[in-house]
Amino acid sequence: MATNRRVSRVAELIKREVSQMLLNGIKDDRVGTGMVSVTDVDVSGDLQHAKIYVSIYGTDEAKVETMAGLKSATGYVRSELGARVRLRRTPEVIFLEDRSIERGNKVLALLSKLNDERPPENLVAVEDSTEQDEKSFTE
């Protein structure tokens, strides 16, 4: 078993190398339909499995095509990782779609909607104090 520090270093190295492959190495046209970025890499404690989380920007059709392209390119990605990263055994690669950005955007939209629907409390307090000031001037 590798130490936590080594696992995190290997994960960062895999993340960097896969990002470079997405820019230059993968020739599958389906991968280029959506804008793809590697958000996280989760490597198992024995360094045998690597889950690569990708965020895809685009339509739902583009996301499906991009994930299909990435899944078909797993053999290429694994062989390139074996050549670029010096490990005793190259980890098995699994691509997973990361939807955390979409969930975050939905939460932010709901919060702003709630904020817009809520009556402004500060304005009511300001109006009340203005009325009191006007009464003190007239008396």
C-alpha positions in Angstrom: 0.0 0.0 0.0 1.2 3.4 -0.8 1.1 6.3 1.6 -1.5 9.0 1.4 1.1 11.5 0.2 2.2 9.2 -2.6 -1.4 8.5 -3.7 -2.1 12.2 -3.8 1.1 12.9 -5.8 0.2 10.2 -8.3 -3.3 11.5 -8.6 -2.0 15.0 -9.4 0.5 13.6 -11.9 -2.3 11.6 -13.7 -4.5 14.7 -13.7 -1.8 16.8 -15.4 -0.9 14.1 -17.9 -4.6 13.3 -18.9 -5.2 17.1 -19.3 -2.3 17.3 -21.7 -3.7 14.2 -23.6 -7.1 15.9 -23.9 -5.4 18.9 -25.4 -3.1 17.2 -27.8 -3.1 13.4 -27.7 -6.7 12.1 -28.2 -7.6 12.1 -31.8 -11.2 11.0 -31.4 -13.5 13.7 -32.8 -16.2 12.9 -30.2 -14.0 14.1 -27.4 -13.8 17.5 -29.1 -17.5 18.1 -29.3 -17.8 19.4 -25.8 -15.3 21.4 -23.9 -13.7 18.9 -21.5 -11.6 19.6 -18.4 -10.3 17.2 -15.8 -11.7 18.2 -12.4 -10.3 15.5 -10.1 -8.5 12.1 -10.1 -9.2 9.5 -7.4 -6.5 6.9 -7.2 -7.0 3.7 -5.0 -4.7 3.0 -2.2 -2.8 0.3 -4.1 -2.4 2.5 -7.1 -4.2 0.0 -9.3 -7.4 2.0 -10.2 -7.8 5.7 -11.2 -11.2 7.3 -11.5 -10.8 10.4 -13.7 -13.6 13.0 -13.2 -14.2 15.2 -16.2 -16.5 18.2 -16.5 -18.0 18.7 -20.0 -19.4 22.0 -21.1 -22.0 21.7 -23.9 -25.3 20.3 -24.8 -26.5 17.0 -23.5 -25.9 15.3 -26.8 -22.3 16.6 -26.8 -21.8 15.3 -23.3 -23.0 11.8 -24.3 -20.7 11.8 -27.4 -17.8 13.1 -25.4 -18.2 10.4 -22.7 -18.4 7.7 -25.4 -15.3 9.0 -27.0 -13.4 9.1 -23.6 -14.6 5.5 -22.8 -13.3 4.3 -26.1 -10.0 6.1 -25.5 -9.3 4.5 -22.2 -6.8 2.0 -23.7 -4.9 4.8 -25.3 -4.9 6.9 -22.1 -3.7 4.0 -20.0 -0.9 3.1 -22.4 0.2 6.7 -22.6 0.1 7.0 -18.8 2.3 3.9 -18.6 4.9 5.6 -20.9 4.7 9.0 -19.2 4.4 8.0 -15.5 6.9 5.7 -14.0 5.0 3.2 -11.9 5.4 -0.5 -11.4 1.9 -1.1 -12.7 -0.1 1.4 -14.7 -3.5 2.0 -13.0 -6.7 1.0 -14.7 -8.5 4.1 -16.0 -12.2 4.9 -15.6 -13.7 8.2 -16.9 -16.7 9.6 -14.9 -18.6 12.7 -15.6 -18.4 15.3 -12.9 -21.7 17.2 -12.5 -20.8 19.2 -9.5 -20.5 22.5 -11.4 -24.0 22.0 -12.8 -25.3 21.3 -9.2 -23.5 24.3 -7.9 -25.1 26.5 -10.6 -28.5 25.2 -9.8 -28.0 25.9 -6.1 -26.8 29.5 -6.9 -29.8 30.0 -9.2 -32.2 28.9 -6.4 -30.5 31.1 -3.9 -30.7 34.1 -6.1 -34.4 33.4 -6.9 -35.2 33.2 -3.2 -33.3 36.4 -2.6 -35.3 38.1 -5.3 -38.6 36.9 -3.9 -37.9 37.9 -0.3 -39.1 41.4 0.6 -36.3 43.8 1.4 -36.1 44.1 5.1 -33.7 47.1 5.2 -36.0 49.3 3.0 -38.9 48.9 5.4 -36.7 49.9 8.3 -35.4 52.9 6.4 -39.0 54.0 5.5 -40.1 53.8 9.2 -37.2 55.9 10.4 -37.8 58.5 7.7 -41.5 58.8 8.8 -40.3 59.3 12.4 -37.8 62.0 11.4 -40.6 63.8 9.5 -42.9 63.7 12.5 -40.2 65.1 14.8 -39.7 68.0 12.3 -43.4 68.8 12.1 -43.9 68.8 15.9 
